[in-house]
Amino acid sequence: MDDPEAPDRNESRGLTRRGFLSHAGAAGIAGVAASMPIVAAAAEIAPAPPEAPEIPGTVSIALRINGTTHQMRIDPRATLLDTLRETVHLTGTKKGCDHGQCGACTVHVNGQRVNSCLRLALMHEGDDITTIEGIGAPDALHPMQAAFVAHDGYQCGYCTSGQIMSAVALMKEPCGPTDAEVKELMSGNICRCGAYQNIVAAIRQVRGNARVTER
């Protein structure tokens, strides 16, 4: 058994344990320090990642929506509805039947109502497109939106944006004074909850207010 008081064998060779550890630690720190400029230099000259390649088959288009021009690349087969929802992220326009039969996707193009599920987005470059987000805001409702709230013209709410867009367009279309004539012009918009009487009442209110204003 070694004598604890005996000197380290390495001391006779001019090297103690403490000296060895001190030299080893200093060498490690020096090695790390020496490598740092190399890492920094490598980071500075690293090439920028390549831009994401264009998806083959897409085309460039500019759509003016709610007064703002949106530049994008889309599949030429994309409908106006899918472009509004998936590319521009204006999800107020709803996808109902996707066959032009329910009216949930109604928007305005150059002031006229259209079923956006039946229109290719490419058809509307240069047109003025308006969605439900473009006719009013929570703190500044369009009169038709306010009337729908007042008359409970919605229940589940899924068809509501399309109903309102059609109702707003109806205000500029030839329409007689009776409820039957309003229903005829709104017949392209289906409400699965059956809130038709309330919807007609809301339209009647706005039309009445418009006639008073015109006098």
C-alpha positions as CSV (number, residue, x, y, z in Angstrom):
1,M,0.0,0.0,0.0
2,D,1.3,3.4,-0.9
3,D,2.4,5.7,1.8
4,P,0.0,8.8,1.7
5,E,2.9,10.9,2.9
6,A,5.1,9.7,0.1
7,P,5.6,12.2,-2.7
8,D,4.0,11.6,-6.1
9,R,6.2,9.5,-8.3
10,N,5.7,12.2,-11.0
11,E,7.3,14.8,-8.8
12,S,10.6,13.2,-9.3
13,R,10.1,13.8,-13.0
14,G,9.3,17.5,-12.5
15,L,5.5,17.1,-12.8
16,T,2.9,17.1,-10.0
17,R,-0.8,16.2,-10.2
18,R,-1.8,19.8,-9.7
19,G,0.6,21.0,-12.4
20,F,-0.7,18.4,-14.8
21,L,-4.4,19.4,-14.2
22,S,-3.5,23.1,-14.6
23,H,-1.8,22.5,-17.9
24,A,-4.6,20.3,-19.2
25,G,-7.3,22.9,-18.3
26,A,-5.4,25.7,-19.9
27,A,-4.8,23.7,-23.0
28,G,-8.6,22.9,-23.3
29,I,-9.6,26.5,-22.9
30,A,-7.0,27.6,-25.5
31,G,-8.3,25.0,-27.9
32,V,-11.9,26.2,-27.5
33,A,-10.8,29.9,-27.9
34,A,-8.8,29.1,-31.0
35,S,-11.8,27.4,-32.6
36,M,-14.3,30.2,-32.0
37,P,-13.0,32.6,-34.8
38,I,-13.2,29.7,-37.2
39,V,-16.8,29.0,-36.4
40,A,-17.7,32.7,-36.6
41,A,-16.0,33.1,-39.9
42,A,-17.8,30.0,-41.3
43,A,-21.1,31.5,-40.2
44,E,-20.4,34.8,-42.0
45,I,-19.6,33.2,-45.3
46,A,-22.2,30.5,-45.2
47,P,-24.4,30.8,-48.3
48,A,-28.0,31.9,-47.9
49,P,-30.5,29.0,-48.2
50,P,-31.9,28.8,-51.8
51,E,-35.3,30.4,-52.4
52,A,-38.2,27.9,-52.4
53,P,-38.7,26.8,-56.0
54,E,-41.8,27.8,-57.8
55,I,-44.4,25.1,-57.9
56,P,-44.6,23.8,-61.4
57,G,-47.8,24.8,-63.2
58,T,-48.7,27.8,-61.1
59,V,-49.2,31.2,-62.6
60,S,-48.8,34.7,-61.3
61,I,-51.9,36.8,-60.7
62,A,-52.9,40.1,-59.1
63,L,-56.4,40.3,-57.6
64,R,-57.9,43.5,-56.2
65,I,-59.9,42.4,-53.2
66,N,-61.7,44.9,-50.8
67,G,-59.6,47.7,-52.2
68,T,-56.2,46.0,-51.8
69,T,-54.2,44.4,-54.6
70,H,-52.9,40.9,-53.7
71,Q,-50.0,39.4,-55.7
72,M,-49.8,35.6,-55.7
73,R,-49.1,32.5,-57.6
74,I,-52.0,30.0,-58.0
75,D,-53.0,26.9,-59.8
76,P,-54.8,28.1,-62.9
77,R,-57.6,25.7,-62.0
78,A,-58.2,27.4,-58.7
79,T,-61.7,28.8,-58.1
80,L,-62.2,32.3,-56.9
81,L,-63.7,30.8,-53.7
82,D,-60.7,28.6,-52.9
83,T,-58.3,31.5,-53.7
84,L,-60.1,33.8,-51.3
85,R,-60.1,31.3,-48.5
86,E,-56.9,29.3,-49.0
87,T,-54.5,31.9,-50.5
88,V,-55.7,35.3,-49.3
89,H,-57.2,33.8,-46.0
90,L,-60.5,35.7,-46.2
91,T,-62.6,33.0,-44.7
92,G,-65.8,34.9,-44.3
93,T,-66.9,33.6,-47.8
94,K,-68.1,30.1,-47.1
95,K,-68.0,26.9,-49.1
96,G,-71.3,25.2,-49.0
97,C,-72.3,23.0,-51.9
98,D,-69.4,24.0,-54.1
99,H,-71.8,23.6,-57.1
100,G,-73.3,27.1,-57.2
101,Q,-76.6,26.0,-55.7
102,C,-76.6,27.3,-52.1
103,G,-75.2,30.9,-52.4
104,A,-73.0,30.7,-49.3
105,C,-70.0,31.7,-51.4
106,T,-71.6,34.9,-52.8
107,V,-69.2,37.8,-53.4
108,H,-69.4,41.0,-55.5
109,V,-67.4,41.4,-58.7
110,N,-67.5,44.9,-60.1
111,G,-70.6,45.5,-58.0
112,Q,-72.5,42.4,-59.1
113,R,-73.1,39.3,-57.0
114,V,-71.6,36.0,-58.2
115,N,-71.1,32.5,-56.9
116,S,-67.4,32.4,-56.3
117,C,-67.3,28.6,-56.4
118,L,-68.2,28.7,-60.1
119,R,-65.6,31.3,-61.1
120,L,-61.9,30.7,-61.9
121,A,-59.7,33.2,-60.1
122,L,-57.8,33.9,-63.3
123,M,-61.0,35.3,-64.8
124,H,-61.0,38.2,-62.4
125,E,-57.6,39.8,-62.7
126,G,-58.2,43.5,-62.9
127,D,-61.8,43.2,-61.5
128,D,-62.9,44.8,-58.3
129,I,-63.8,42.0,-55.9
130,T,-65.7,42.6,-52.6
131,T,-66.1,40.0,-49.9
132,I,-68.1,40.1,-46.6
133,E,-64.9,41.5,-44.9
134,G,-65.1,44.5,-47.2
135,I,-68.6,45.8,-46.5
136,G,-68.4,46.4,-42.8
137,A,-66.5,45.9,-39.6
138,P,-67.6,44.9,-36.0
139,D,-67.4,48.5,-34.9
140,A,-68.9,49.9,-38.1
141,L,-71.5,47.5,-39.5
142,H,-73.0,47.9,-42.9
143,P,-76.8,48.7,-42.6
144,M,-77.7,45.3,-43.9
145,Q,-75.4,43.6,-41.3
146,A,-77.0,45.7,-38.6
147,A,-80.5,44.8,-39.8
148,F,-79.7,41.0,-39.9
149,V,-78.6,41.4,-36.2
150,A,-81.7,43.3,-35.3
151,H,-84.1,40.8,-37.0
152,D,-82.2,37.7,-36.0
153,G,-81.6,37.0,-39.7
154,Y,-79.2,34.2,-38.9
155,Q,-79.2,31.0,-36.8
156,C,-76.2,28.8,-37.4
157,G,-74.6,31.6,-39.4
158,Y,-73.0,29.5,-42.1
159,C,-75.1,31.0,-44.9
160,T,-75.2,34.5,-43.4
161,S,-72.3,36.1,-45.3
162,G,-73.7,34.9,-48.6
163,Q,-77.2,36.1,-47.7
164,I,-75.9,39.5,-46.7
165,M,-73.8,39.9,-49.9
166,S,-76.8,39.0,-52.0
167,A,-79.1,41.3,-50.0
168,V,-76.6,44.2,-50.4
169,A,-76.5,43.6,-54.2
170,L,-80.3,43.4,-54.3
171,M,-80.4,47.0,-53.2
172,K,-79.0,48.1,-56.6
173,E,-81.0,45.6,-58.7
174,P,-84.6,46.1,-60.1
175,C,-86.9,44.7,-57.4
176,G,-90.5,45.4,-56.7
177,P,-91.8,46.5,-53.4
178,T,-93.4,43.2,-52.2
179,D,-91.8,40.5,-50.0
180,A,-92.6,38.0,-52.7
181,E,-90.3,39.9,-55.1
182,V,-87.6,40.1,-52.5
183,K,-87.8,36.3,-52.0
184,E,-87.6,35.7,-55.7
185,L,-84.3,37.7,-56.0
186,M,-83.0,35.9,-52.9
187,S,-84.0,32.5,-54.0
188,G,-80.4,31.6,-54.9
189,N,-79.4,31.7,-51.3
190,I,-80.4,28.7,-49.1
191,C,-80.8,28.9,-45.4
192,R,-80.9,25.4,-44.0
193,C,-82.1,26.8,-40.6
194,G,-85.2,28.3,-42.3
195,A,-84.7,31.9,-41.1
196,Y,-86.2,33.3,-44.4
197,Q,-88.9,35.5,-42.8
198,N,-86.3,37.2,-40.6
199,I,-84.0,37.7,-43.6
200,V,-86.8,39.2,-45.6
201,A,-87.6,41.5,-42.6
202,A,-84.0,42.7,-42.5
203,I,-84.0,43.5,-46.2
204,R,-87.4,45.2,-45.9
205,Q,-86.0,47.4,-43.1
206,V,-83.0,48.5,-45.1
207,R,-85.0,49.1,-48.3
208,G,-87.5,51.2,-46.3
209,N,-84.7,53.3,-44.8
210,A,-83.2,53.7,-48.2
211,R,-86.5,55.0,-49.6
212,V,-86.8,57.5,-46.8
213,T,-83.3,58.7,-47.4
214,E,-84.0,59.2,-51.1
215,R,-87.0,61.5,-50.4
